[in-house]
Amino acid sequence: MLFVINSLKYDTTKMELVSKKCEYKYTRTVLDMVLRYSGKNVKIFKSLKNHWLLTYETDYQKCAVALSEKEAKEYLMHYDLKVYEKYFGELEEA
């Protein structure tokens, strides 16, 4: 898939698939009501230039959100600790 976000082209066919274990919530406004949905088939990708991308599907389309490295760390720490430690180092034991 190809997405353009903030004047950058994200081509998921050229990016590294990092995780399929994350969840993503998004909102839609319908008849003046804000509804919250869960994205389907959520994936996090990393580009060769160290840009991060989260993709998800709604019932009608494929969507993407550019992530900062800090946001990528938060998602991976919460949903996929093994991958977090692969990219950002092992966390200290309690």
Secondary structure, DSSP 8 states (H G I E B T S, - for coil): -EEEETTEEEETTSSEEEES----EEEEEETTEEEEEE-EEEEEEE-TTS-EEEEEE-SS-EEEEEE-HHHHHHHHHHH-HHHHHHHH------
